[in-house]
Amino acid sequence: MVCLSLHSSGYVAKLYDTLITTPREELERLKEELAAQVPEPLHNMLNDKESKDEAKEKFLARKKKETVICPPTCSGTILTFFLHIDTQAPRVMYVNNMLTEAFKRVQK
Protein backbone atom coordinates (compact mmCIF):
# COMPACT_ATOMS: atom_id res chain seq x y z
CA MET A 1 0.00 0.00 0.00
CA VAL A 2 1.42 3.37 -0.99
CA CYS A 3 0.69 6.32 1.25
CA LEU A 4 0.81 9.69 -0.47
CA SER A 5 0.10 12.99 1.23
CA LEU A 6 0.27 16.61 0.26
CA HIS A 7 3.08 17.23 2.73
CA SER A 8 5.41 14.58 1.36
CA SER A 9 4.87 15.58 -2.28
CA GLY A 10 5.53 19.24 -1.43
CA TYR A 11 8.77 18.25 0.29
CA VAL A 12 9.93 16.27 -2.72
CA ALA A 13 9.06 19.13 -5.06
CA LYS A 14 11.06 21.59 -2.93
CA LEU A 15 14.01 19.23 -2.86
CA TYR A 16 13.89 18.78 -6.61
CA ASP A 17 13.69 22.55 -7.19
CA THR A 18 16.65 23.15 -4.87
CA LEU A 19 18.77 20.57 -6.69
CA ILE A 20 17.86 21.97 -10.10
CA THR A 21 18.23 25.69 -9.34
CA THR A 22 21.35 25.62 -7.09
CA PRO A 23 24.63 26.06 -8.98
CA ARG A 24 26.89 22.99 -9.16
CA GLU A 25 29.78 24.80 -7.37
CA GLU A 26 27.59 25.60 -4.36
CA LEU A 27 26.36 21.99 -4.19
CA GLU A 28 30.00 20.79 -4.20
CA ARG A 29 30.87 23.23 -1.42
CA LEU A 30 27.91 22.05 0.68
CA LYS A 31 28.91 18.44 0.04
CA GLU A 32 32.44 19.13 1.35
CA GLU A 33 31.08 20.93 4.43
CA LEU A 34 28.81 18.00 5.26
CA ALA A 35 31.64 15.51 4.68
CA ALA A 36 33.79 17.47 7.16
CA GLN A 37 31.07 17.09 9.83
CA VAL A 38 30.91 13.29 9.54
CA PRO A 39 33.09 11.61 12.20
CA GLU A 40 35.73 9.15 11.11
CA PRO A 41 35.03 5.42 11.48
CA LEU A 42 35.27 3.97 14.98
CA HIS A 43 38.09 1.54 14.16
CA ASN A 44 40.31 4.53 13.29
CA MET A 45 39.64 6.13 16.70
CA LEU A 46 40.93 3.12 18.63
CA ASN A 47 44.61 3.34 17.74
CA ASP A 48 45.79 3.38 21.36
CA LYS A 49 44.14 0.10 22.38
CA GLU A 50 46.25 -2.48 24.23
CA SER A 51 47.59 -5.62 22.63
CA LYS A 52 45.90 -9.00 23.00
CA ASP A 53 48.72 -10.31 25.20
CA GLU A 54 48.39 -7.40 27.64
CA ALA A 55 44.61 -7.81 27.70
CA LYS A 56 44.93 -11.53 28.44
CA GLU A 57 47.40 -10.87 31.27
CA LYS A 58 45.09 -8.29 32.85
CA PHE A 59 42.12 -10.62 32.48
CA LEU A 60 43.92 -13.52 34.16
CA ALA A 61 45.15 -11.24 36.96
CA ARG A 62 41.56 -10.09 37.61
CA LYS A 63 40.32 -13.68 37.61
CA LYS A 64 42.93 -14.69 40.21
CA LYS A 65 41.78 -12.02 42.66
CA GLU A 66 39.45 -13.16 45.41
CA THR A 67 36.11 -11.41 45.45
CA VAL A 68 34.98 -10.37 48.91
CA ILE A 69 31.25 -9.85 48.79
CA CYS A 70 30.79 -8.69 52.36
CA PRO A 71 33.72 -8.46 54.76
CA PRO A 72 33.00 -9.80 58.25
CA THR A 73 31.97 -7.22 60.85
CA CYS A 74 32.24 -9.44 63.93
CA SER A 75 35.16 -10.81 65.90
CA GLY A 76 37.08 -13.94 65.01
CA THR A 77 35.35 -16.17 67.57
CA ILE A 78 31.87 -15.28 66.46
CA LEU A 79 32.85 -15.56 62.81
CA THR A 80 34.29 -19.05 63.33
CA PHE A 81 31.18 -20.01 65.18
CA PHE A 82 28.98 -18.84 62.30
CA LEU A 83 31.13 -20.62 59.76
CA HIS A 84 30.95 -23.96 61.60
CA ILE A 85 27.34 -23.78 62.76
CA ASP A 86 24.95 -26.63 62.05
CA THR A 87 21.71 -25.30 60.57
CA GLN A 88 19.38 -28.09 61.66
CA ALA A 89 16.22 -27.01 63.55
CA PRO A 90 16.72 -29.06 66.79
CA ARG A 91 19.91 -27.17 67.54
CA VAL A 92 18.29 -23.72 67.69
CA MET A 93 18.45 -23.57 71.50
CA TYR A 94 22.07 -24.65 71.48
CA VAL A 95 22.89 -21.97 68.92
CA ASN A 96 21.09 -19.33 70.93
CA ASN A 97 23.06 -20.25 74.07
CA MET A 98 26.36 -20.31 72.19
CA LEU A 99 25.67 -16.89 70.70
CA THR A 100 24.83 -15.43 74.09
CA GLU A 101 28.07 -16.81 75.56
CA ALA A 102 30.12 -15.59 72.59
CA PHE A 103 28.72 -12.08 72.88
CA LYS A 104 29.44 -12.02 76.61
CA ARG A 105 33.06 -13.03 75.94
CA VAL A 106 33.48 -10.36 73.30
CA GLN A 107 32.08 -7.62 75.55
CA LYS A 108 34.57 -8.40 78.35
Secondary structure, 3 states (H helix, E strand, C coil): CCCCCHHHHHHHHHHHHHHHHCCHHHHHHHHHHHHHHCCCCHHHHCCCCCCHHHHHHHHHHHHHCCCCCCCCCCCHHHHHHHHCCCCCHHHHHHHHHHHHHHHHHHHC
